């Protein structure tokens, strides 16, 4: 992670939170548009209106839950950075698992374990993909310093995916 | 975000490339995650044999598509 150009720590929380909200809202808009279109009664105007209604009700919700995930994730991430004194993929994986656990805390310990495992595995996959991508890009292109910064945005969206899975 | 504009402007991938790369990466991650979680959930609801393969494949494609879309959006809003 240290080669990723991410925001410095306290501001990363805000950045992740806002980024996750935007992403969730846009992505939720796309998916809910399709869903509302399909679920509405037939007739073009009904379908359009159904799609619009679905977007208006669900997309901000999804964005909000993305933002919760993102904010909590990077808060724990920053805490771990401070406690451990280093930044590596394990930080993200641990904080993904802890975020999953905390957000499922009201559903009981079993749900917490399941959700934590899900978050950890998901974050591990994403971190692994980022590392592979960085290595691949830097080996493919010798003039790679620009590419090294590439995965930085990719690691921002991370918090949000677990959220999507969890609340579906 | 550090959008490094190279002095020559050659190695900086443009926006569409980044979105495409984000989609590919999200798709790969989603496929892997879908393989894992899909296997569990399909086994839990009692699928076996060929049916299981189909179910897992479907879950993989679905979660790959979802992840890819979200990852592409995440790339898109930051470039």
gemmi code that builds the backbone of each chain (N, CA, C; Angstrom):
import gemmi

chains = {
    "A": [
        ("UNK", (0.804, -1.217, 0.000), (0.000, 0.000, 0.000), (0.837, 1.268, 0.000)),
        ("UNK", (2.091, 1.143, 0.423), (2.823, 2.399, 0.612), (3.119, 3.099, -0.701)),
        ("UNK", (3.076, 2.321, -1.812), (3.339, 2.997, -3.076), (2.084, 3.653, -3.627)),
        ("UNK", (0.938, 3.354, -3.031), (-0.294, 3.986, -3.497), (-0.315, 5.425, -3.011)),
        ("UNK", (-0.682, 6.297, -3.923), (-0.785, 7.701, -3.533), (-2.197, 7.955, -3.030)),
        ("UNK", (-2.428, 7.692, -1.780), (-3.741, 7.980, -1.219), (-3.655, 9.259, -0.418)),
        ("UNK", (-4.810, 9.689, 0.016), (-4.833, 10.895, 0.837), (-4.127, 10.617, 2.160)),
        ("UNK", (-3.521, 11.638, 2.750), (-2.976, 11.449, 4.091), (-4.098, 11.215, 5.090)),
        ("UNK", (-3.713, 10.657, 6.232), (-4.710, 9.893, 6.963), (-5.987, 10.581, 7.420)),
        ("UNK", (-5.945, 11.662, 8.160), (-7.269, 12.083, 8.645), (-8.223, 12.458, 7.513)),
        ("UNK", (-7.681, 12.986, 6.445), (-8.557, 13.439, 5.354), (-9.048, 12.288, 4.512)),
        ("UNK", (-8.389, 11.163, 4.654), (-8.798, 10.012, 3.868), (-10.219, 9.586, 4.218)),
        ("UNK", (-10.569, 9.804, 5.495), (-11.898, 9.394, 5.942), (-12.962, 10.172, 5.178)),
        ("UNK", (-12.767, 11.488, 5.139), (-13.730, 12.334, 4.436), (-13.774, 11.959, 2.965)),
        ("UNK", (-12.582, 11.781, 2.407), (-12.482, 11.477, 0.981), (-13.203, 10.179, 0.651)),
        ("UNK", (-12.948, 9.158, 1.463), (-13.577, 7.869, 1.212), (-15.065, 7.941, 1.383)),
        ("UNK", (-15.472, 8.655, 2.415), (-16.897, 8.750, 2.704), (-17.627, 9.393, 1.522)),
        ("UNK", (-17.115, 10.520, 1.082), (-17.765, 11.217, -0.020), (-17.694, 10.435, -1.306)),
        ("UNK", (-16.524, 9.852, -1.578), (-16.379, 9.059, -2.788), (-17.330, 7.886, -2.796)),
        ("UNK", (-17.446, 7.247, -1.630), (-18.340, 6.090, -1.548), (-19.777, 6.517, -1.733)),
        ("UNK", (-20.140, 7.678, -1.166), (-21.520, 8.136, -1.348), (-21.814, 8.385, -2.812)),
        ("UNK", (-20.896, 9.087, -3.475), (-21.117, 9.380, -4.888), (-21.240, 8.108, -5.704)),
        ("UNK", (-20.320, 7.198, -5.414), (-20.324, 5.967, -6.181), (-21.603, 5.179, -5.935)),
        ("UNK", (-21.991, 5.105, -4.677), (-23.208, 4.369, -4.377), (-24.423, 5.009, -5.001)),
        ("UNK", (-24.460, 6.336, -4.968), (-25.628, 7.001, -5.530), (-25.696, 6.791, -7.037)),
        ("UNK", (-24.557, 6.951, -7.711), (-24.581, 6.791, -9.170), (-24.875, 5.343, -9.543)),
        ("UNK", (-24.133, 4.428, -8.896), (-24.335, 3.019, -9.208), (-25.740, 2.572, -8.858)),
        ("UNK", (-26.213, 3.030, -7.703), (-27.564, 2.691, -7.322), (-28.563, 3.248, -8.312)),
        ("UNK", (-28.305, 4.448, -8.805), (-29.180, 5.023, -9.813), (-29.256, 4.159, -11.047)),
        ("UNK", (-28.089, 3.687, -11.499), (-28.077, 2.853, -12.699), (-28.877, 1.578, -12.476)),
        ("UNK", (-28.584, 0.904, -11.367), (-29.253, -0.383, -11.161), (-30.733, -0.216, -10.863)),
        ("UNK", (-31.045, 0.801, -10.066), (-32.452, 0.982, -9.725), (-33.253, 1.434, -10.923)),
        ("UNK", (-32.625, 2.145, -11.851), (-33.340, 2.542, -13.063), (-33.809, 1.302, -13.804)),
        ("UNK", (-32.886, 0.356, -13.957), (-33.260, -0.878, -14.656), (-34.335, -1.633, -13.887)),
        ("UNK", (-34.147, -1.715, -12.578), (-35.068, -2.485, -11.764), (-36.465, -1.853, -11.773)),
        ("UNK", (-36.496, -0.534, -11.600), (-37.786, 0.126, -11.607), (-38.470, 0.010, -12.954)),
        ("UNK", (-37.668, 0.050, -14.003), (-38.223, -0.074, -15.348), (-38.867, -1.436, -15.531)),
        ("UNK", (-38.209, -2.461, -15.000), (-38.717, -3.808, -15.203), (-39.905, -4.111, -14.301)),
        ("UNK", (-39.919, -3.520, -13.111), (-40.982, -3.864, -12.172), (-42.258, -3.070, -12.375)),
        ("UNK", (-42.177, -1.991, -13.133), (-43.346, -1.128, -13.264), (-44.380, -1.794, -14.158)),
        ("UNK", (-45.643, -1.374, -14.040), (-46.658, -1.883, -14.956), (-46.368, -1.437, -16.382)),
        ("UNK", (-46.927, -2.157, -17.337), (-46.540, -1.911, -18.723), (-47.083, -0.560, -19.184)),
        ("UNK", (-46.514, -0.119, -20.293), (-46.825, 1.235, -20.755), (-45.622, 2.114, -20.518)),
        ("UNK", (-45.227, 2.827, -21.542), (-43.933, 3.508, -21.474), (-43.882, 4.545, -20.358)),
        ("UNK", (-44.970, 5.302, -20.190), (-44.912, 6.371, -19.193), (-44.867, 5.770, -17.789)),
        ("UNK", (-45.597, 4.663, -17.588), (-45.536, 4.004, -16.293), (-44.136, 3.529, -15.989)),
        ("UNK", (-43.513, 2.965, -17.021), (-42.180, 2.415, -16.800), (-41.189, 3.525, -16.453)),
        ("UNK", (-41.290, 4.617, -17.200), (-40.374, 5.728, -16.920), (-40.581, 6.251, -15.503)),
        ("UNK", (-41.864, 6.373, -15.140), (-42.141, 6.917, -13.818), (-41.695, 5.942, -12.734)),
        ("UNK", (-41.912, 4.647, -12.982), (-41.469, 3.655, -12.011), (-39.967, 3.689, -11.828)),
        ("UNK", (-39.283, 3.837, -12.950), (-37.829, 3.887, -12.894), (-37.367, 5.108, -12.109)),
        ("UNK", (-38.030, 6.240, -12.365), (-37.650, 7.473, -11.662), (-37.922, 7.357, -10.165)),
        ("UNK", (-39.075, 6.764, -9.839), (-39.414, 6.599, -8.426), (-38.397, 5.709, -7.735)),
        ("UNK", (-38.039, 4.615, -8.403), (-37.075, 3.696, -7.794), (-35.752, 4.402, -7.558)),
        ("UNK", (-35.334, 5.215, -8.537), (-34.069, 5.926, -8.362), (-34.158, 6.872, -7.187)),
        ("UNK", (-35.283, 7.621, -7.132), (-35.376, 8.642, -6.088), (-35.421, 8.033, -4.702)),
        ("UNK", (-36.067, 6.863, -4.584), (-36.158, 6.297, -3.236), (-34.921, 5.510, -2.857)),
        ("UNK", (-34.370, 4.770, -3.802), (-33.364, 3.802, -3.401), (-31.925, 4.289, -3.559)),
        ("UNK", (-31.661, 5.122, -4.567), (-30.268, 5.479, -4.829), (-29.636, 6.246, -3.665)),
        ("UNK", (-30.316, 7.234, -3.065), (-29.691, 7.897, -1.919), (-29.484, 6.956, -0.742)),
        ("UNK", (-30.406, 6.011, -0.579), (-30.229, 5.022, 0.489), (-28.959, 4.222, 0.281)),
        ("UNK", (-28.817, 3.743, -0.949), (-27.643, 2.936, -1.243), (-26.376, 3.761, -1.072)),
        ("UNK", (-26.431, 5.007, -1.544), (-25.277, 5.880, -1.363), (-24.958, 6.067, 0.103)),
        ("UNK", (-26.009, 6.225, 0.914), (-25.782, 6.413, 2.341), (-25.137, 5.200, 2.971)),
        ("UNK", (-25.605, 4.012, 2.590), (-24.999, 2.850, 3.233), (-23.581, 2.618, 2.717)),
        ("UNK", (-23.347, 2.974, 1.472), (-21.966, 2.951, 0.971), (-21.103, 3.899, 1.790)),
        ("UNK", (-21.644, 5.085, 2.036), (-20.858, 6.092, 2.744), (-20.553, 5.638, 4.161)),
        ("UNK", (-21.524, 4.987, 4.801), (-21.266, 4.466, 6.141), (-20.131, 3.460, 6.103)),
        ("UNK", (-20.218, 2.563, 5.136), (-19.172, 1.551, 5.028), (-17.816, 2.211, 4.787)),
        ("UNK", (-17.801, 3.156, 3.829), (-16.531, 3.793, 3.478), (-15.954, 4.566, 4.642)),
        ("UNK", (-16.810, 5.315, 5.321), (-16.309, 6.117, 6.430), (-15.771, 5.257, 7.553)),
        ("UNK", (-16.531, 4.245, 7.931), (-16.076, 3.367, 9.010), (-14.808, 2.639, 8.607)),
        ("UNK", (-14.790, 2.199, 7.352), (-13.613, 1.477, 6.861), (-12.365, 2.324, 6.987)),
        ("UNK", (-12.422, 3.546, 6.492), (-11.175, 4.311, 6.518), (-10.877, 4.831, 7.915)),
        ("UNK", (-11.910, 4.966, 8.754), (-11.608, 5.313, 10.142), (-10.788, 4.203, 10.797)),
        ("UNK", (-11.241, 2.966, 10.620), (-10.492, 1.849, 11.207), (-9.127, 1.726, 10.555)),
        ("UNK", (-9.106, 1.977, 9.244), (-7.836, 1.914, 8.527), (-6.842, 2.903, 9.123)),
        ("UNK", (-7.300, 4.132, 9.328), (-6.400, 5.146, 9.879), (-5.988, 4.789, 11.297)),
        ("UNK", (-6.938, 4.233, 12.070), (-6.585, 3.802, 13.414), (-5.502, 2.754, 13.387)),
        ("UNK", (-5.637, 1.806, 12.459), (-4.629, 0.754, 12.378), (-3.291, 1.313, 11.930)),
        ("UNK", (-3.339, 2.290, 11.030), (-2.084, 2.899, 10.584), (-1.367, 3.514, 11.783)),
        ("UNK", (-2.132, 4.218, 12.602), (-1.521, 4.838, 13.787), (-0.999, 3.782, 14.760)),
        ("UNK", (-1.806, 2.752, 15.000), (-1.418, 1.757, 16.010), (-0.224, 0.942, 15.546)),
        ("UNK", (-0.280, 0.478, 14.289), (0.778, -0.411, 13.822), (1.983, 0.352, 13.298)),
        ("UNK", (1.755, 1.589, 12.920), (2.886, 2.371, 12.440), (3.308, 2.064, 11.029)),
        ("UNK", (2.511, 1.314, 10.286), (2.844, 1.067, 8.882), (1.571, 0.881, 8.083)),
        ("UNK", (1.724, 1.039, 6.762), (0.585, 0.889, 5.876), (0.831, -0.280, 4.958)),
        ("UNK", (0.033, -1.306, 5.072), (0.153, -2.422, 4.146), (-1.232, -3.006, 3.884)),
        ("UNK", (-1.313, -3.948, 2.944), (-2.632, -4.513, 2.632), (-3.342, -5.113, 3.835)),
        ("UNK", (-2.585, -5.583, 4.811), (-3.253, -6.181, 5.968), (-4.133, -5.178, 6.682)),
        ("UNK", (-3.724, -3.931, 6.673), (-4.560, -2.899, 7.273), (-5.932, -2.893, 6.645)),
        ("UNK", (-5.974, -2.874, 5.310), (-7.269, -2.790, 4.635), (-8.082, -4.039, 4.895)),
        ("UNK", (-7.401, -5.192, 4.870), (-8.142, -6.440, 5.048), (-8.742, -6.484, 6.445)),
        ("UNK", (-7.909, -6.130, 7.444), (-8.420, -6.138, 8.815), (-9.548, -5.147, 8.980)),
        ("UNK", (-9.362, -3.969, 8.405), (-10.420, -2.982, 8.624), (-11.672, -3.345, 7.859)),
        ("UNK", (-11.532, -4.026, 6.720), (-12.728, -4.508, 6.043), (-13.488, -5.495, 6.901)),
        ("UNK", (-12.747, -6.424, 7.498), (-13.394, -7.426, 8.344), (-14.038, -6.767, 9.557)),
        ("UNK", (-13.320, -5.811, 10.158), (-13.873, -5.169, 11.352), (-15.092, -4.330, 11.012)),
        ("UNK", (-15.031, -3.684, 9.850), (-16.199, -2.897, 9.439), (-17.413, -3.788, 9.265)),
        ("UNK", (-17.195, -4.914, 8.591), (-18.301, -5.849, 8.418), (-18.857, -6.293, 9.758)),
        ("UNK", (-17.959, -6.588, 10.688), (-18.397, -7.060, 11.997), (-19.182, -5.980, 12.727)),
        ("UNK", (-18.661, -4.765, 12.694), (-19.320, -3.697, 13.450), (-20.691, -3.394, 12.872)),
        ("UNK", (-20.777, -3.362, 11.555), (-22.065, -3.005, 10.965), (-23.089, -4.098, 11.146)),
        ("UNK", (-22.637, -5.336, 11.377), (-23.601, -6.413, 11.611), (-23.793, -6.669, 13.095)),
        ("UNK", (-23.291, -5.782, 13.931), (-23.255, -6.063, 15.366), (-24.639, -6.264, 15.946)),
        ("UNK", (-25.617, -5.598, 15.369), (-26.948, -5.718, 15.953), (-27.656, -6.999, 15.563)),
        ("UNK", (-27.057, -7.759, 14.653), (-27.701, -9.004, 14.257), (-27.188, -10.210, 15.010)),
        ("UNK", (-26.336, -9.998, 15.985), (-25.854, -11.127, 16.773), (-24.488, -11.598, 16.344)),
        ("UNK", (-23.839, -12.360, 17.200), (-22.448, -12.735, 16.960), (-22.244, -13.575, 15.713)),
        ("UNK", (-23.202, -14.441, 15.379), (-22.989, -15.299, 14.210), (-22.983, -14.459, 12.944)),
        ("UNK", (-23.938, -13.545, 12.869), (-23.978, -12.656, 11.710), (-22.722, -11.807, 11.652)),
        ("UNK", (-22.210, -11.428, 12.822), (-20.988, -10.630, 12.845), (-19.828, -11.398, 12.230)),
        ("UNK", (-19.703, -12.673, 12.612), (-18.592, -13.468, 12.071), (-18.733, -13.619, 10.566)),
        ("UNK", (-19.968, -13.926, 10.122), (-20.172, -14.092, 8.696), (-19.861, -12.837, 7.924)),
        ("UNK", (-20.347, -11.724, 8.437), (-20.148, -10.463, 7.744), (-18.682, -10.051, 7.756)),
        ("UNK", (-18.016, -10.351, 8.873), (-16.594, -10.027, 8.951), (-15.801, -10.851, 7.954)),
        ("UNK", (-16.147, -12.131, 7.841), (-15.434, -12.980, 6.883), (-15.651, -12.457, 5.476)),
        ("UNK", (-16.897, -12.068, 5.188), (-17.203, -11.549, 3.865), (-16.379, -10.294, 3.561)),
        ("UNK", (-16.396, -9.371, 4.523), (-15.638, -8.143, 4.308), (-14.160, -8.412, 4.145)),
        ("UNK", (-13.623, -9.288, 4.980), (-12.191, -9.577, 4.894), (-11.821, -10.206, 3.575)),
        ("UNK", (-12.640, -11.191, 3.152), (-12.317, -11.873, 1.891), (-12.398, -10.902, 0.721)),
        ("UNK", (-13.429, -10.082, 0.757), (-13.631, -9.121, -0.331), (-12.460, -8.155, -0.427)),
        ("UNK", (-12.084, -7.626, 0.729), (-10.974, -6.671, 0.732), (-9.670, -7.345, 0.334)),
        ("UNK", (-9.503, -8.597, 0.758), (-8.290, -9.319, 0.367), (-8.247, -9.488, -1.137)),
        ("UNK", (-9.403, -9.817, -1.735), (-9.443, -9.967, -3.190), (-9.090, -8.661, -3.879)),
        ("UNK", (-9.672, -7.572, -3.368), (-9.445, -6.297, -4.038), (-8.002, -5.856, -3.880)),
        ("UNK", (-7.468, -6.039, -2.678), (-6.062, -5.685, -2.474), (-5.168, -6.533, -3.369)),
        ("UNK", (-5.489, -7.832, -3.439), (-4.690, -8.711, -4.289), (-4.735, -8.260, -5.731)),
        ("UNK", (-5.942, -7.901, -6.193), (-6.070, -7.436, -7.575), (-5.255, -6.164, -7.780)),
        ("UNK", (-5.288, -5.268, -6.774), (-4.517, -4.033, -6.898), (-3.024, -4.300, -6.977)),
        ("UNK", (-2.555, -5.240, -6.133), (-1.127, -5.541, -6.143), (-0.726, -6.162, -7.471)),
        ("UNK", (-1.554, -7.114, -7.930), (-1.259, -7.753, -9.208), (-1.230, -6.726, -10.325)),
        ("UNK", (-2.198, -5.829, -10.298), (-2.297, -4.820, -11.344), (-1.077, -3.917, -11.330)),
        ("UNK", (-0.668, -3.504, -10.131), (0.507, -2.643, -10.027), (1.732, -3.347, -10.581)),
        ("UNK", (1.867, -4.615, -10.193), (3.050, -5.347, -10.643), (3.025, -5.522, -12.149)),
        ("UNK", (1.857, -5.884, -12.648), (1.702, -6.107, -14.073), (1.989, -4.824, -14.853)),
        ("UNK", (1.389, -3.736, -14.392), (1.551, -2.470, -15.112), (3.003, -2.030, -15.084)),
        ("UNK", (3.667, -2.191, -13.934), (5.038, -1.691, -13.874), (5.980, -2.610, -14.641)),
        ("UNK", (5.589, -3.900, -14.810), (6.476, -4.756, -15.587), (6.205, -4.580, -17.072)),
        ("UNK", (4.959, -4.251, -17.418), (4.653, -4.073, -18.832), (5.308, -2.819, -19.390)),
        ("UNK", (5.148, -1.742, -18.669), (5.603, -0.459, -19.179), (6.770, 0.027, -18.341)),
        ("UNK", (7.910, 0.147, -18.922), (9.066, 0.587, -18.145), (8.903, 2.008, -17.600)),
        ("UNK", (8.182, 2.846, -18.311), (7.977, 4.202, -17.799), (6.743, 4.197, -16.934)),
        ("UNK", (6.881, 3.561, -15.806), (5.687, 3.256, -15.046), (5.322, 4.131, -13.869)),
        ("UNK", (6.065, 5.171, -13.523), (5.688, 5.872, -12.295), (4.279, 6.423, -12.325)),
        ("UNK", (3.794, 6.729, -13.518), (2.427, 7.215, -13.582), (1.458, 6.087, -13.301)),
        ("UNK", (1.845, 4.889, -13.717), (0.935, 3.778, -13.537), (0.889, 3.314, -12.094)),
        ("UNK", (1.969, 3.575, -11.392), (1.993, 3.110, -10.015), (0.879, 3.778, -9.218)),
        ("UNK", (0.543, 4.973, -9.646), (-0.492, 5.676, -8.903), (-1.887, 5.213, -9.285)),
        ("UNK", (-1.960, 4.409, -10.315), (-3.255, 4.004, -10.816), (-4.149, 3.340, -9.786)),
        ("UNK", (-3.650, 2.352, -9.066), (-4.591, 1.630, -8.205), (-5.121, 2.456, -7.054)),
        ("UNK", (-4.625, 3.639, -6.877), (-5.098, 4.428, -5.747), (-6.615, 4.618, -5.764)),
        ("UNK", (-7.191, 5.012, -6.896), (-8.649, 5.131, -6.880), (-9.297, 3.785, -6.654)),
        ("UNK", (-8.640, 2.737, -7.120), (-9.243, 1.421, -6.999), (-9.364, 1.013, -5.547)),
        ("UNK", (-8.461, 1.484, -4.736), (-8.550, 1.055, -3.356), (-9.506, 1.936, -2.572)),
        ("UNK", (-9.894, 3.036, -3.130), (-10.928, 3.837, -2.487), (-12.289, 3.149, -2.567)),
        ("UNK", (-12.662, 2.670, -3.753), (-14.002, 2.086, -3.822), (-14.164, 0.873, -2.935)),
        ("UNK", (-13.070, 0.304, -2.475), (-13.162, -0.955, -1.747), (-14.245, -0.972, -0.691)),
        ("UNK", (-14.312, 0.025, 0.163), (-15.237, -0.149, 1.287), (-16.652, -0.395, 0.845)),
        ("UNK", (-16.966, 0.118, -0.311), (-18.358, 0.162, -0.658), (-18.920, -1.174, -1.101)),
        ("UNK", (-18.065, -2.030, -1.617), (-18.627, -3.228, -2.207), (-19.199, -4.145, -1.172)),
        ("UNK", (-18.478, -4.278, -0.086), (-18.978, -5.149, 0.945), (-20.332, -4.685, 1.389)),
        ("UNK", (-20.464, -3.402, 1.419), (-21.718, -2.816, 1.845), (-22.848, -3.234, 0.942)),
        ("UNK", (-22.587, -3.152, -0.332), (-23.626, -3.477, -1.287), (-24.074, -4.911, -1.086)),
        ("UNK", (-23.118, -5.780, -0.932), (-23.466, -7.170, -0.742), (-24.262, -7.345, 0.537)),
        ("UNK", (-23.843, -6.618, 1.525), (-24.409, -6.871, 2.834), (-25.863, -6.445, 2.921)),
        ("UNK", (-26.172, -5.345, 2.317), (-27.513, -4.811, 2.498), (-28.486, -5.288, 1.459)),
        ("UNK", (-27.983, -6.031, 0.496), (-28.913, -6.473, -0.539), (-29.895, -7.483, 0.030)),
    ],
    "B": [
        ("UNK", (-7.233, 14.134, -6.101), (-6.445, 12.942, -6.449), (-5.257, 13.321, -7.303)),
        ("UNK", (-4.186, 12.600, -7.106), (-2.987, 12.924, -7.872), (-3.105, 12.434, -9.299)),
        ("UNK", (-3.692, 13.238, -10.108), (-3.737, 12.884, -11.522), (-2.457, 13.400, -12.135)),
        ("UNK", (-1.511, 12.505, -12.298), (-0.190, 12.925, -12.752), (-0.229, 13.168, -14.243)),
        ("UNK", (-0.158, 14.391, -14.623), (-0.099, 14.721, -16.039), (1.361, 14.710, -16.438)),
        ("UNK", (1.720, 13.706, -17.164), (3.119, 13.580, -17.545), (3.533, 14.727, -18.431)),
        ("UNK", (4.815, 15.058, -18.402), (5.289, 16.161, -19.228), (5.120, 15.865, -20.717)),
        ("UNK", (5.094, 14.596, -21.084), (4.943, 14.253, -22.488), (3.506, 13.882, -22.815)),
        ("UNK", (2.760, 13.608, -21.790), (1.367, 13.283, -22.003), (1.144, 11.953, -22.682)),
        ("UNK", (2.069, 11.029, -22.552), (1.884, 9.768, -23.261), (1.455, 8.654, -22.339)),
        ("UNK", (2.037, 8.563, -21.169), (1.765, 7.399, -20.344), (0.527, 7.568, -19.482)),
        ("UNK", (0.072, 8.793, -19.312), (-1.132, 8.992, -18.515), (-2.330, 8.436, -19.264)),
        ("UNK", (-2.933, 7.382, -18.767), (-4.074, 6.835, -19.492), (-5.247, 7.787, -19.397)),
        ("UNK", (-6.022, 7.837, -20.456), (-7.132, 8.788, -20.419), (-8.288, 8.213, -19.633)),
        ("UNK", (-9.308, 9.015, -19.536), (-10.400, 8.688, -18.631), (-11.056, 7.366, -18.995)),
        ("UNK", (-11.309, 7.187, -20.266), (-12.026, 5.985, -20.675), (-11.210, 4.736, -20.383)),
        ("UNK", (-9.879, 4.860, -20.573), (-9.016, 3.719, -20.276), (-9.082, 3.354, -18.803)),
        ("UNK", (-9.093, 4.380, -17.986), (-9.149, 4.111, -16.551), (-10.459, 3.447, -16.168)),
        ("UNK", (-11.544, 3.952, -16.760), (-12.841, 3.354, -16.463), (-12.868, 1.900, -16.907)),
        ("UNK", (-12.305, 1.666, -18.094), (-12.276, 0.312, -18.632), (-11.457, -0.601, -17.729)),
        ("UNK", (-10.319, -0.069, -17.294), (-9.471, -0.879, -16.419), (-10.170, -1.155, -15.098)),
        ("UNK", (-10.867, -0.133, -14.584), (-11.615, -0.341, -13.356), (-12.681, -1.407, -13.538)),
        ("UNK", (-13.323, -1.367, -14.701), (-14.354, -2.372, -14.925), (-13.751, -3.765, -14.980)),
        ("UNK", (-12.632, -3.888, -15.693), (-12.005, -5.206, -15.804), (-11.590, -5.724, -14.430)),
        ("UNK", (-11.014, -4.830, -13.667), (-10.534, -5.237, -12.351), (-11.708, -5.616, -11.451)),
        ("UNK", (-12.751, -4.786, -11.483), (-13.919, -5.101, -10.681), (-14.569, -6.393, -11.133)),
        ("UNK", (-14.545, -6.616, -12.438), (-15.141, -7.839, -12.942), (-14.369, -9.049, -12.438)),
        ("UNK", (-13.032, -8.945, -12.461), (-12.218, -10.067, -11.986), (-12.472, -10.318, -10.503)),
        ("UNK", (-12.460, -9.232, -9.730), (-12.689, -9.382, -8.292), (-14.076, -9.950, -8.036)),
        ("UNK", (-15.065, -9.446, -8.772), (-16.419, -9.920, -8.582), (-16.577, -11.374, -8.963)),
        ("UNK", (-15.879, -11.798, -10.022), (-15.932, -13.205, -10.401), (-15.374, -14.075, -9.288)),
        ("UNK", (-14.244, -13.651, -8.735), (-13.625, -14.452, -7.679), (-14.528, -14.506, -6.456)),
        ("UNK", (-15.046, -13.336, -6.076), (-15.918, -13.302, -4.903), (-17.184, -14.102, -5.164)),
        ("UNK", (-17.723, -13.976, -6.375), (-18.940, -14.705, -6.710), (-18.715, -16.203, -6.703)),
        ("UNK", (-17.524, -16.637, -7.151), (-17.221, -18.066, -7.115), (-17.257, -18.572, -5.680)),
        ("UNK", (-16.676, -17.763, -4.791), (-16.601, -18.214, -3.395), (-17.983, -18.213, -2.725)),
        ("UNK", (-18.612, -17.030, -2.745), (-19.880, -16.913, -2.027), (-20.987, -17.689, -2.742)),
        ("UNK", (-20.900, -17.726, -4.076), (-21.913, -18.457, -4.816), (-21.869, -19.935, -4.528)),
        ("UNK", (-20.654, -20.483, -4.379), (-20.552, -21.902, -4.040), (-21.230, -22.187, -2.715)),
        ("UNK", (-20.944, -21.332, -1.737), (-21.557, -21.543, -0.418), (-23.066, -21.485, -0.506)),
        ("UNK", (-23.556, -20.430, -1.133), (-25.010, -20.252, -1.075), (-25.708, -21.305, -1.917)),
        ("UNK", (-25.110, -21.718, -3.028), (-25.752, -22.742, -3.834), (-25.719, -24.096, -3.133)),
        ("UNK", (-24.634, -24.362, -2.428), (-24.598, -25.617, -1.669), (-25.635, -25.594, -0.564)),
        ("UNK", (-25.801, -24.397, 0.006), (-26.728, -24.319, 1.136), (-28.162, -24.578, 0.703)),
        ("UNK", (-28.526, -24.092, -0.487), (-29.899, -24.342, -0.901), (-30.028, -25.674, -1.614)),
        ("UNK", (-28.988, -26.489, -1.548), (-29.126, -27.871, -1.974), (-28.950, -28.121, -3.454)),
        ("UNK", (-28.063, -27.384, -4.096), (-27.765, -27.677, -5.500), (-26.582, -28.640, -5.555)),
        ("UNK", (-26.650, -29.575, -6.463), (-25.536, -30.499, -6.630), (-25.302, -30.725, -8.117)),
        ("UNK", (-24.101, -31.172, -8.433), (-23.806, -31.610, -9.790), (-23.857, -30.486, -10.810)),
        ("UNK", (-24.488, -30.780, -11.947), (-24.528, -29.805, -13.031), (-25.262, -28.535, -12.623)),
        ("UNK", (-26.310, -28.748, -11.858), (-27.105, -27.616, -11.394), (-26.241, -26.646, -10.594)),
        ("UNK", (-25.371, -27.229, -9.764), (-24.475, -26.408, -8.946), (-23.568, -25.559, -9.828)),
        ("UNK", (-23.026, -26.204, -10.879), (-22.143, -25.463, -11.789), (-22.869, -24.261, -12.380)),
        ("UNK", (-24.093, -24.535, -12.844), (-24.872, -23.448, -13.434), (-25.134, -22.336, -12.449)),
        ("UNK", (-25.511, -22.737, -11.234), (-25.824, -21.722, -10.218), (-24.615, -20.882, -9.877)),
        ("UNK", (-23.467, -21.556, -9.716), (-22.255, -20.812, -9.370), (-21.860, -19.887, -10.511)),
        ("UNK", (-21.987, -20.410, -11.736), (-21.640, -19.568, -12.875), (-22.506, -18.325, -12.944)),
        ("UNK", (-23.789, -18.512, -12.665), (-24.694, -17.377, -12.727), (-24.331, -16.346, -11.661)),
        ("UNK", (-24.089, -16.841, -10.447), (-23.706, -15.911, -9.379), (-22.418, -15.179, -9.726)),
        ("UNK", (-21.480, -15.921, -10.330), (-20.203, -15.293, -10.683), (-20.407, -14.167, -11.673)),
        ("UNK", (-21.221, -14.442, -12.707), (-21.431, -13.399, -13.708), (-22.143, -12.199, -13.099)),
        ("UNK", (-23.137, -12.495, -12.259), (-23.892, -11.398, -11.660), (-22.994, -10.517, -10.815)),
        ("UNK", (-22.251, -11.144, -9.918), (-21.467, -10.307, -9.015), (-20.315, -9.657, -9.766)),
        ("UNK", (-19.810, -10.341, -10.799), (-18.794, -9.698, -11.617), (-19.320, -8.441, -12.280)),
        ("UNK", (-20.524, -8.546, -12.822), (-21.106, -7.376, -13.471), (-21.347, -6.247, -12.489)),
        ("UNK", (-21.879, -6.602, -11.315), (-22.164, -5.563, -10.324), (-20.880, -4.876, -9.883)),
        ("UNK", (-19.910, -5.698, -9.528), (-18.640, -5.136, -9.067), (-17.993, -4.296, -10.145)),
        ("UNK", (-18.018, -4.830, -11.352), (-17.377, -4.107, -12.436), (-18.009, -2.751, -12.648)),
        ("UNK", (-19.345, -2.724, -12.608), (-20.022, -1.442, -12.806), (-19.637, -0.455, -11.715)),
        ("UNK", (-19.665, -0.937, -10.476), (-19.358, -0.013, -9.385), (-17.904, 0.447, -9.442)),
        ("UNK", (-17.030, -0.476, -9.784), (-15.608, -0.119, -9.857), (-15.378, 0.896, -10.971)),
        ("UNK", (-16.079, 0.685, -12.095), (-15.935, 1.625, -13.208), (-16.421, 3.003, -12.794)),
        ("UNK", (-17.540, 3.047, -12.047), (-18.035, 4.350, -11.593), (-17.038, 4.977, -10.633)),
        ("UNK", (-16.499, 4.117, -9.736), (-15.518, 4.637, -8.785), (-14.309, 5.229, -9.470)),
        ("UNK", (-13.884, 4.616, -10.577), (-12.775, 5.171, -11.349), (-13.224, 6.454, -12.040)),
        ("UNK", (-14.440, 6.398, -12.555), (-14.909, 7.523, -13.356), (-15.044, 8.806, -12.555)),
        ("UNK", (-15.474, 8.690, -11.285), (-15.671, 9.921, -10.526), (-14.367, 10.494, -10.016)),
        ("UNK", (-13.275, 9.817, -10.236), (-12.006, 10.306, -9.704), (-11.023, 10.696, -10.786)),
        ("UNK", (-11.445, 10.713, -12.017), (-10.435, 11.020, -13.016), (-10.645, 12.402, -13.620)),
    ],
}
model = gemmi.Model(1)
for chain_id, residues in chains.items():
    chain = gemmi.Chain(chain_id)
    for i, (resn, *xyz) in enumerate(residues, 1):
        res = gemmi.Residue()
        res.name, res.seqid = resn, gemmi.SeqId(i, " ")
        for name, pos in zip(("N", "CA", "C"), xyz):
            atom = gemmi.Atom()
            atom.name, atom.element = name, gemmi.Element(name[0])
            atom.pos, atom.b_iso = gemmi.Position(*pos), 0.0
            res.add_atom(atom)
        chain.add_residue(res)
    model.add_chain(chain)
structure = gemmi.Structure()
structure.add_model(model)
structure.setup_entities()
